Amino acid sequence: MWENPKHIIVPVFFNYRGTALFHEDPVKVKANPSGFQKFMGLFNEKYLPTDEIRYQKHFYYGFEFNPREVKATQCLMGGIFDFFHARGLTFNYPDISNRKGTEIWIGEYKCHLFDIMADIRNPHLCDFGYFDPKTGNVVLDDNVRRTGGQHKSTDLSRRMVRDSFLNGKILTSCIRVLEMPKDKKSEA
């Protein structure tokens, strides 16, 4: 498509809760209990809804790199994982290989898409869900919060995210592109 494209790596993190979307711009939403909830709250406070924090922007991280200098998997192992690890993610990454990456075009970027199993220990880092391909809105799909969600396969939300990328439904506005984190070894 382009003679000299910009290459980015987009890691799509998932775990038993679903597929992770990073967020920012929190807004506190006041609880609005119904009359019945107010009445039941007189006897037991757990019936009263609590204030909720909702985030206005959701996105995936993308990292620019030069595939002539370094392979995508080396970028993941040598800087991107350190970037996320500092923010509260741990990984099950020994199984990442070049064949698991998918190359697609998103706008002017040639995207290298990787599914990565991650243990997200920082609850303020992301929500679990995906961009709805039809409307472009965020659908929060967290298996922990849904009744019976513990038994739902995470492959459903992962497939939804992967299909959205492959079908061109994820726009560049949904990807926050950063420069590649500097490797500490190369600085020394």
Residue frames as qw, qx, qy, qz and C-alpha x, y, z in Angstrom:
[[0.000, 0.884, 0.467, 0.000, 0.00, 0.00, 0.00],
 [0.084, -0.975, 0.177, 0.101, 2.63, 2.51, 1.07],
 [0.681, 0.566, -0.401, 0.235, 6.20, 2.49, -0.21],
 [0.341, 0.274, -0.655, 0.617, 7.74, 3.09, 3.20],
 [0.566, -0.616, -0.406, -0.367, 5.10, 2.18, 5.80],
 [0.216, -0.538, 0.567, -0.586, 5.28, 2.87, 9.51],
 [0.626, -0.114, -0.771, -0.024, 5.26, -0.40, 11.43],
 [0.389, -0.476, 0.416, -0.670, 3.60, -0.75, 14.82],
 [0.319, -0.078, -0.935, 0.136, 3.12, -3.63, 17.22],
 [0.544, -0.372, 0.028, -0.751, -0.32, -3.86, 18.84],
 [0.166, 0.034, -0.950, 0.261, -0.39, -6.31, 21.75],
 [0.618, -0.361, -0.251, -0.652, -3.95, -7.47, 22.55],
 [0.000, -0.245, 0.841, -0.482, -4.00, -8.64, 26.15],
 [0.728, -0.281, -0.340, -0.524, -6.49, -11.16, 27.46],
 [0.006, -0.209, 0.892, -0.401, -7.07, -13.32, 30.51],
 [0.048, -0.346, -0.934, 0.078, -9.95, -15.16, 32.16],
 [0.131, 0.581, 0.414, -0.688, -11.87, -11.87, 32.42],
 [0.563, 0.757, 0.329, -0.030, -11.82, -11.20, 28.68],
 [0.610, 0.404, 0.120, 0.671, -9.88, -8.88, 26.36],
 [0.360, -0.614, -0.252, 0.656, -8.32, -5.76, 27.89],
 [0.278, 0.776, 0.241, 0.512, -8.94, -2.19, 26.70],
 [0.416, -0.158, -0.317, 0.838, -6.85, 0.57, 28.25],
 [0.069, -0.841, -0.495, -0.208, -8.66, 3.68, 29.43],
 [0.317, -0.045, -0.229, 0.919, -8.30, 7.29, 30.57],
 [0.220, -0.277, -0.094, -0.931, -10.36, 10.37, 31.49],
 [0.222, -0.341, -0.888, 0.215, -12.30, 9.03, 34.49],
 [0.331, -0.381, -0.085, -0.859, -15.66, 10.54, 35.43],
 [0.036, 0.090, 0.870, -0.483, -17.36, 9.78, 38.74],
 [0.412, -0.327, -0.538, -0.658, -21.04, 8.88, 38.27],
 [0.340, -0.209, 0.556, -0.729, -23.24, 9.37, 41.31],
 [0.042, -0.212, -0.976, -0.008, -25.42, 6.44, 42.30],
 [0.444, -0.111, -0.085, -0.885, -29.15, 6.97, 41.81],
 [0.067, 0.079, 0.973, -0.206, -30.95, 4.40, 43.98],
 [0.366, -0.391, -0.602, -0.592, -34.55, 3.51, 43.26],
 [0.534, -0.506, 0.139, -0.662, -37.23, 3.84, 45.93],
 [0.958, -0.200, -0.184, -0.095, -37.06, 0.13, 46.71],
 [0.715, 0.243, -0.378, 0.536, -33.26, 0.27, 47.03],
 [0.062, -0.535, 0.309, -0.784, -33.54, 3.23, 49.42],
 [0.771, -0.419, 0.029, -0.479, -36.05, 1.34, 51.54],
 [0.965, -0.053, -0.215, 0.143, -33.91, -1.84, 51.62],
 [0.485, 0.475, -0.356, 0.642, -30.83, 0.30, 52.33],
 [0.436, -0.653, 0.206, -0.584, -32.38, 1.32, 55.65],
 [0.920, -0.327, 0.150, -0.154, -31.98, -2.29, 56.80],
 [0.821, -0.164, 0.352, 0.419, -28.85, -3.29, 54.94],
 [0.041, 0.811, -0.226, -0.537, -26.45, -0.88, 53.19],
 [0.362, -0.184, 0.781, 0.475, -25.33, -3.45, 50.63],
 [0.398, 0.610, 0.682, 0.063, -28.62, -2.90, 48.78],
 [0.124, 0.917, 0.033, -0.377, -27.66, 0.71, 48.03],
 [0.775, 0.507, 0.068, 0.370, -25.78, 1.23, 44.76],
 [0.532, -0.575, 0.071, 0.618, -22.35, 2.82, 45.06],
 [0.253, 0.860, -0.195, -0.399, -20.81, 5.63, 43.04],
 [0.874, 0.191, 0.355, 0.272, -19.13, 4.38, 39.89],
 [0.125, -0.673, 0.390, 0.616, -16.12, 5.57, 37.93],
 [0.767, 0.517, 0.373, 0.074, -16.60, 5.46, 34.15],
 [0.410, -0.393, 0.403, 0.717, -13.90, 6.16, 31.61],
 [0.464, 0.728, 0.098, -0.495, -14.53, 8.30, 28.55],
 [0.481, 0.671, -0.506, -0.248, -11.72, 7.07, 26.30],
 [0.866, -0.185, 0.463, 0.038, -10.69, 3.50, 25.53],
 [0.471, 0.755, -0.419, -0.180, -7.81, 2.44, 23.30],
 [0.965, -0.036, 0.034, 0.258, -5.17, -0.14, 22.45],
 [0.285, -0.791, 0.379, 0.387, -1.47, 0.65, 22.74],
 [0.847, 0.492, 0.052, 0.197, 0.65, 0.49, 19.59],
 [0.492, -0.696, 0.309, 0.422, 4.45, 0.79, 19.50],
 [0.578, 0.774, -0.226, -0.123, 6.41, 1.99, 16.47],
 [0.667, -0.441, 0.530, 0.283, 9.38, -0.13, 15.45],
 [0.399, 0.662, -0.494, -0.398, 11.62, -0.75, 12.45],
 [0.964, -0.009, 0.240, -0.118, 11.34, -4.37, 11.23],
 [0.695, 0.612, -0.314, 0.208, 14.60, -4.02, 9.27],
 [0.053, 0.646, -0.598, 0.472, 16.50, -3.55, 12.53],
 [0.199, -0.161, 0.850, -0.461, 14.68, -5.87, 14.92],
 [0.279, -0.278, -0.866, -0.309, 11.99, -8.57, 14.85],
 [0.471, -0.536, -0.166, -0.681, 8.58, -7.87, 16.33],
 [0.835, -0.414, -0.361, 0.015, 8.93, -10.60, 18.95],
 [0.602, 0.014, -0.318, 0.733, 12.26, -9.13, 20.09],
 [0.088, -0.434, 0.018, -0.896, 10.53, -5.75, 20.51],
 [0.702, -0.517, -0.294, -0.391, 7.86, -7.37, 22.65],
 [0.849, -0.295, -0.318, 0.303, 10.39, -9.13, 24.85],
 [0.607, -0.010, -0.150, 0.780, 12.89, -6.29, 24.97],
 [0.072, 0.071, -0.080, 0.992, 10.97, -3.18, 25.92],
 [0.473, -0.335, -0.355, -0.734, 7.23, -3.38, 25.43],
 [0.709, -0.390, -0.587, 0.017, 6.78, -6.00, 28.16],
 [0.434, -0.131, -0.418, 0.787, 8.92, -3.86, 30.48],
 [0.156, -0.235, -0.100, -0.954, 6.68, -0.87, 29.72],
 [0.653, -0.383, -0.389, -0.525, 3.55, -2.81, 30.70],
 [0.697, -0.218, -0.602, 0.323, 5.19, -4.67, 33.58],
 [0.214, 0.052, -0.336, 0.915, 5.94, -1.31, 35.21],
 [0.405, -0.196, -0.088, -0.888, 2.19, -0.56, 35.02],
 [0.578, -0.151, 0.588, -0.546, 1.00, -3.81, 36.63],
 [0.895, 0.266, -0.150, -0.324, 0.87, -6.54, 33.97],
 [0.396, -0.431, 0.801, 0.128, 2.63, -9.87, 34.19],
 [0.633, 0.441, -0.382, -0.509, 2.77, -12.18, 31.19],
 [0.820, -0.044, 0.568, 0.053, 2.66, -15.74, 30.07],
 [0.430, 0.809, -0.205, -0.344, 4.93, -14.93, 27.13],
 [0.397, -0.423, 0.755, 0.306, 7.31, -17.82, 26.49],
 [0.579, 0.328, 0.734, 0.133, 4.99, -19.08, 23.73],
 [0.344, 0.846, 0.034, -0.406, 5.09, -15.90, 21.59],
 [0.588, -0.076, 0.590, 0.548, 6.50, -16.64, 18.17],
 [0.060, 0.284, -0.362, -0.886, 6.54, -14.90, 14.80],
 [0.139, -0.237, -0.841, -0.467, 3.79, -17.13, 13.44],
 [0.122, -0.608, -0.722, 0.306, 1.35, -15.88, 16.09],
 [0.006, -0.503, -0.032, 0.864, 1.63, -12.31, 14.86],
 [0.453, 0.630, 0.609, 0.166, -0.80, -11.08, 12.19],
 [0.224, -0.217, 0.190, 0.931, 0.10, -8.27, 9.80],
 [0.215, 0.741, 0.628, 0.103, -2.70, -5.92, 8.71],
 [0.218, 0.301, 0.109, 0.922, -3.03, -2.37, 7.42],
 [0.166, -0.785, -0.541, 0.251, -4.71, 0.23, 9.64],
 [0.081, 0.970, -0.001, -0.228, -4.60, 3.63, 7.97],
 [0.415, 0.799, -0.430, 0.060, -0.97, 4.43, 7.19],
 [0.368, -0.564, 0.714, -0.191, 0.34, 1.84, 9.67],
 [0.714, 0.126, -0.672, -0.148, 1.29, -1.73, 9.02],
 [0.609, -0.526, 0.346, -0.482, 0.12, -3.39, 12.22],
 [0.462, 0.177, -0.862, 0.112, 1.67, -6.47, 13.76],
 [0.667, -0.427, 0.033, -0.610, -1.08, -7.87, 15.98],
 [0.364, 0.177, -0.877, 0.259, -0.22, -10.25, 18.84],
 [0.726, -0.532, -0.236, -0.365, -2.57, -12.01, 21.29],
 [0.319, 0.368, -0.688, 0.538, -0.88, -12.11, 24.68],
 [0.654, -0.542, -0.528, -0.012, -2.08, -13.85, 27.83],
 [0.173, 0.456, -0.362, 0.794, -1.62, -11.37, 30.68],
 [0.450, -0.551, -0.639, 0.292, -2.32, -11.30, 34.39],
 [0.056, 0.621, 0.047, 0.780, -3.51, -7.75, 34.99],
 [0.490, -0.372, -0.637, 0.464, -3.02, -6.95, 38.65],
 [0.061, -0.175, -0.159, 0.970, -3.68, -3.22, 38.46],
 [0.210, 0.596, 0.772, -0.070, -7.48, -2.75, 38.46],
 [0.106, 0.832, 0.142, -0.526, -7.16, 0.94, 37.48],
 [0.266, -0.361, 0.611, 0.652, -5.24, 0.17, 34.29],
 [0.216, 0.046, -0.696, -0.684, -7.93, -1.14, 31.96],
 [0.719, 0.109, 0.315, -0.610, -11.46, -2.36, 31.40],
 [0.327, -0.044, 0.913, 0.239, -12.38, -5.66, 29.80],
 [0.550, 0.627, 0.409, -0.369, -14.36, -5.56, 26.59],
 [0.482, 0.113, 0.581, 0.646, -14.09, -4.59, 22.94],
 [0.211, 0.327, -0.140, -0.910, -15.09, -1.97, 20.38],
 [0.620, 0.437, 0.608, -0.236, -18.45, -2.83, 18.85],
 [0.376, -0.006, 0.597, 0.709, -17.77, -3.15, 15.09],
 [0.136, 0.672, 0.651, 0.325, -21.21, -1.81, 14.14],
 [0.159, -0.951, -0.256, -0.061, -21.37, 1.31, 16.31],
 [0.465, 0.557, -0.317, 0.611, -17.72, 1.88, 17.24],
 [0.475, -0.703, 0.208, -0.487, -18.72, 2.18, 20.91],
 [0.114, 0.365, -0.870, 0.310, -17.06, 0.27, 23.73],
 [0.822, -0.307, -0.320, -0.358, -18.84, -2.84, 24.99],
 [0.202, -0.540, 0.715, -0.395, -17.71, -3.71, 28.52],
 [0.900, 0.004, -0.358, -0.249, -17.63, -7.49, 28.73],
 [0.026, -0.547, 0.732, -0.404, -16.05, -8.47, 32.04],
 [0.671, -0.118, -0.719, -0.139, -16.51, -12.13, 33.01],
 [0.273, -0.049, -0.711, 0.646, -15.93, -11.32, 36.69],
 [0.234, 0.083, 0.280, -0.927, -18.81, -8.89, 36.99],
 [0.620, 0.015, -0.397, -0.676, -21.38, -10.88, 35.02],
 [0.736, -0.183, 0.526, -0.386, -23.44, -13.59, 36.70],
 [0.912, 0.183, 0.368, 0.023, -22.25, -16.93, 35.35],
 [0.423, 0.862, -0.272, -0.069, -19.49, -15.14, 33.46],
 [0.413, -0.596, 0.687, 0.052, -16.81, -17.31, 35.05],
 [0.709, 0.101, 0.695, 0.071, -17.93, -20.08, 32.70],
 [0.574, 0.800, 0.092, -0.148, -17.86, -17.97, 29.52],
 [0.806, 0.064, 0.212, 0.548, -14.93, -18.62, 27.22],
 [0.140, -0.754, 0.104, 0.633, -12.64, -15.64, 26.66],
 [0.394, 0.031, 0.679, 0.619, -12.21, -16.78, 23.06],
 [0.218, 0.767, 0.594, 0.102, -15.50, -15.05, 22.21],
 [0.054, -0.963, -0.035, 0.263, -14.23, -11.56, 23.05],
 [0.416, -0.480, 0.542, 0.550, -10.78, -12.33, 21.63],
 [0.425, 0.327, 0.725, 0.433, -12.36, -13.44, 18.35],
 [0.135, 0.907, 0.397, -0.033, -14.49, -10.28, 18.30],
 [0.222, -0.850, 0.224, 0.422, -11.40, -8.10, 18.76],
 [0.448, -0.227, 0.682, 0.531, -9.34, -10.02, 16.18],
 [0.374, 0.555, 0.682, 0.294, -12.16, -9.91, 13.61],
 [0.035, 0.957, 0.204, -0.202, -12.59, -6.17, 14.20],
 [0.290, -0.671, 0.446, 0.516, -8.89, -5.63, 13.46],
 [0.426, -0.006, 0.777, 0.463, -8.87, -7.92, 10.42],
 [0.274, 0.669, 0.658, 0.211, -12.04, -6.39, 8.94],
 [0.269, 0.327, 0.089, 0.902, -10.77, -2.82, 9.32],
 [0.361, -0.773, -0.451, -0.262, -13.30, -1.85, 12.00],
 [0.575, -0.641, -0.121, 0.494, -10.57, -0.67, 14.41],
 [0.365, 0.884, 0.040, 0.289, -9.48, 2.81, 13.35],
 [0.544, 0.304, -0.357, 0.696, -6.23, 4.60, 14.08],
 [0.290, -0.604, 0.143, -0.728, -8.18, 6.71, 16.58],
 [0.882, -0.406, -0.070, -0.227, -8.60, 3.54, 18.69],
 [0.881, -0.005, -0.168, 0.442, -4.83, 2.98, 18.87],
 [0.247, -0.951, 0.168, 0.081, -2.51, 5.11, 21.01],
 [0.834, 0.397, -0.159, 0.350, 0.83, 4.96, 19.17],
 [0.470, -0.841, 0.230, 0.140, 3.95, 5.37, 21.32],
 [0.399, 0.696, -0.596, 0.031, 7.61, 5.28, 20.51],
 [0.863, -0.028, -0.489, 0.120, 9.40, 2.09, 21.33],
 [0.584, -0.801, 0.132, -0.016, 10.56, 2.07, 24.97],
 [0.296, 0.741, -0.589, 0.125, 14.34, 2.35, 25.21],
 [0.926, -0.121, -0.334, 0.125, 16.16, -0.84, 26.11],
 [0.481, -0.853, 0.202, 0.033, 18.27, -0.32, 29.23],
 [0.827, -0.170, 0.346, 0.408, 21.06, -2.50, 27.84],
 [0.571, 0.564, 0.268, 0.533, 21.47, -0.36, 24.72],
 [0.105, -0.970, -0.010, -0.221, 21.72, 2.85, 26.79],
 [0.690, -0.651, 0.237, 0.212, 24.72, 1.56, 28.76]]
